[in-house]
């Protein structure tokens, strides 16, 4: 029981640290013009679907109005748009351009990478100006995914980038070669790419303790002549209970061990953010990306995906 409580405490520490990392990472509270604030609100209010082949007239008109509104902003205003808002808008633009590419090039299968590449290139033309962190995010994600690049070099690449680049890296599609997916309000996706690299490297260098074989299912009284009073059943159950207790302790120890390694990975991520001049505690009004209800719900899902997975605690007859 003590071992299990220790594992649980590590889990809780992990949750708290991940909360601090995921929320505390966005430390800039940039001054925004009224035009930017209005554009952000309009993006959040847009509920049309322009990612399909033939959008409705209303959806297409609303989308084109958003594009025109974006193009009317100055480049400095465009840079100040909240990254999670721009992520949603940019995804709509890329997916619209992909559908146009499919229509204009019927000789190329709709599932081919070519249409995504065309879409990313055309998005720049359509918008006139795209923040540099889009291309930087592609390069960062490629670096993180490249097995030939050392973990130290990946860390150096991470430290050389800004917050927006790290967030957008979460939308990179390796088979498409572009930022092809929206992070959908989940600012931690990009950070998880890096934390997983560090965690796996730590685990490779320091393998988790091995567990004993699963004890399987507990013996059933009905399988014995005298049921629960059968001496053999009592002896078999006692032996099974001893094995089950040893397995549970080993399982909890493994989870604690892996949890500590992941905390170490997250602590590195947190230390890499020390260059930012603000913290979430000193920011009077958190950026929109931290106040979005989407971030809260998507972060909870990301949290569960981020926790190191140990063998499922399940006794079988195998």
N, C-alpha and C positions, 0 to 999 in steps of 0.2 A: 504493500500500500504506500509506503514511504517513497519507493522508487516511482510509482505511478504519479504521486503528488509532485515529485520533482519534475517529471516529464510534463505534467500539466502546467507547472510554473514556468517552464521554459517556453511552452506554447503561448502563455499569456504575455510573457516578455516579448516574444517574437511578434505577437499581434500589436503590442504597444509600440515597439520599435518601427514596425512597418507603417503604422499609422503616422508616426512622427516623420518618417522618411517621405511617405506618399503625400502628406499634407504640407509638411514643412519645406519640401523642396522648392515649391513655387514661391520664391521670396521677393520677387520684384512686384512692386505696386506702382506701375507706370501711370503717369498722368495721361488721361485720354481726353481727346477733344469730344465735343458733343456729337460730331459726325461719326466718330468711331463707336461711341456708346450707342448711337442710334442704329448703326450697321450691325453691331453685335446683337442688339435686341431683335432686329429683323431676321437675322440668321436663326436665332433661337425660336422665333415664332414661325418660321417657315416649316410647313409640314407636307409640302408637295413631294412627289416622287418623279425625279427626272432621270433616274438611273435605268428606266426601262426603255425599250425601243421607241415606243410612241407615247410620250407623256401627254396628259390632258392639256388642252389649250390654256386653262387657268394656271396649272402648275408650271408650264413652260414660261408663261408671261411673268409670273411671280419670280421665277428663277432668273430670268433675263433682267428683271428690275434689280435683283440683288447684285448681279454681275456689274450692271451699270453703276450702281451705288458704290461698289468696291473700287471700280476704275476711277471714279471721281475723287477718291481720297488721295492725299499726297502720299509719297512713298514712306515718309516717316510715320504717318497715320497708319498705313498698312502694317508697318513693323510693330506698332503698338497694339494691334488686335490681339486679344487673348488667344493663346495658342490652341486651346481646346475648341474655341469658337471657329477659328480659322480652319482647324482640322475638319470640322463638319462641312464647312463651305467648300473647302478644297476637294474633299471627297466627292461632293455632288458635281463639281466642275469636271473632275477627271472621269467620273462614270458617265456623264453626259457626252463628253468628248469621245469616250470609248464607243458608245452607241453610234455616234456619227461616223467614226472610223469603220465600224462594222458595216454600216449602210453604204459607205463610199467605196469599200473594198470587199465586195461579196465573194471575190475569189479566195479570200483568206478566211479560214474557219473562225467563227466568233469566239472560240475558246483560246485562240492563239495569243501568245505573249505580244505579238506585233501591235495589237490594238491597244494594249496598255501602254506600250512605249510611245505609240502615236498620241495617245490621250495625254500623257504627261508632257510631251513636247507642245501639243496644241494648247494645253491649259495655260502655258506661259504666254502664248500669242493672244489667247482669249482675254486673259486678265491683264496683260501688259506688264505686270510686275508681280513676281512671286518672291516672298522672303527667302533669303539665302539658306535658312535652316531646313528648307525642303530638300535641296540637293545634299546639304551636309548630313541630314538624317539618313539618306540613302547610303552615303559613304560610311557613316558610323555603323549602321546595321550590317553592312557587308563585312566590315572589319570584325565586328563581334562574332559573326557567324563563320568566319574563315578559320578552319581548324589548323591551318598552317601558320597562323599568326599567334605568337605567344601571349599568355595572359597579361604579362607585364606591358606588352605593346598595346594590347586592347585597353588596359587601364590608362595608358598614356593618351590614347586616342579619345577615350571618354573624358578625361580631364581637360582636353584641349577644346571641347565643345561647350555650347551653352545649354541652358535648361530647355529651351524650345526644341533644339535639335534632339535632345535626349527623349523628350516626350514624343516627337513625331517619328522617331526610330521605331516606336511600337507599332506603327502602321505599315512597315516595310514588308513587301511580299517577295520572298526570295525567288520564287518561280516566275515572277513578273518583272523583277528588277526595278520597281518603282514603289513609291508610297501609295499602295493600292487599296489599303483598308483604313477605315476611320477607327481611331482608338475609342470613339464613342464615350468621351468623357472620362476615360480611365487613364489618368496621367501616369500611372505606375507601370503601364505595359512596357514602355521603353526601358525603364529602370530595371524591370524584371529580367530583361534580356541580359543585362550586365551582371546582375546579382546571381543569376543561374550559372553564368560562366565562372564566376569566382567561387561559388559554392561547389560546383562540380570539380574544380581544380583542387580545392581544399579536401574534398572527399577522396579524390584519387590519390592524393599524397598521404592522407590519413584515413584509411578505410574504417568503416564502422565495425564494431565488434560483431562477430557472428552469433546468430541465435541458434538454440537447439531446435531439433525438428518438432513440428507441431504435434501435440499429443493426440490429435484427432478428437472424435466425439467421445463424450463420457459414456461409460458402460450403462446399459439400460437394465433396470431391475427385472423387467419382464423376460429377459433372456436367461434368467437364472431360475432354477427349480423352486427355490424358497424366496424368490423376490428380494426385497431389501434386506431380509434377514439371512440370506444365503451367505455363508462364510466366504465363499469365493468371490461373490459380488462385493462384499465389504473390502476384501483385500485388493481386488482389481480397482475399485473406486478410489481407495487410498493411494494406490500407485499412480493412477491417472491424475489425481488431484495434485500430487507432488510434481509431476511433469508439467501440469498446466500452470502451476505457480511459478516454476522456473522459467517457463516460456513467457509468461506475462511480464516477469521482471526483466527478462532479456529484451522483450519488445519495448518496454518503457525506457530501458537504458539506450536502446538504439535510437528511439525517437528523440530522447534528450540529447544524445550525441549529435545527431544530424541537425537538430534545432539549434544547438550551439554554433555549429559550423555556418548555418544560414544567417544567424545573428552576426557572426563575424563578417560575412559578406555584406550584410546590410550596413554594418558599422563603417565599412570602407566606403560605401555609397554615400553615407551621411557625411563622412569626413571630406569627400570630394566636393561637397556643396559649401564648404566653409568660406569659399571665396566670395559668396554673395553677401552684400552689405546689410541685408535685413533678415529677420526671422519671422516666423508666423506669429510669434508672441509680440513682436514690436510693430507689426503691420496693422494700422488702425482699421483698414478696410481690405480684407483679403480679395485677391483678383477673382474675377468671375469664375475661373476654372476651379476655385476652391469652394465657391458657394453653390455650384450647380448641383441639384438633386441627382443628376445622372452620375456625377462623380462619386457620391456617397454609395449608391447602389452598385455601381460597377466596381468600385474599390473593394467592396465586400467580396464580390466574386473573384477579383484578382487576388485578394488575400488568401482565399481558400486554394487557389491554384498555385500560389507561391510557396505555401508551406511544404517543406520536404516530405515526399511520400515514402512512408515505410511500408513494410508488408502489412496487409490488412489483417487485423486481429480476428481470425476466423479458424475455428477448429473443425477439421474435416476428418472423414474416415480414411483418407488416403495415407 
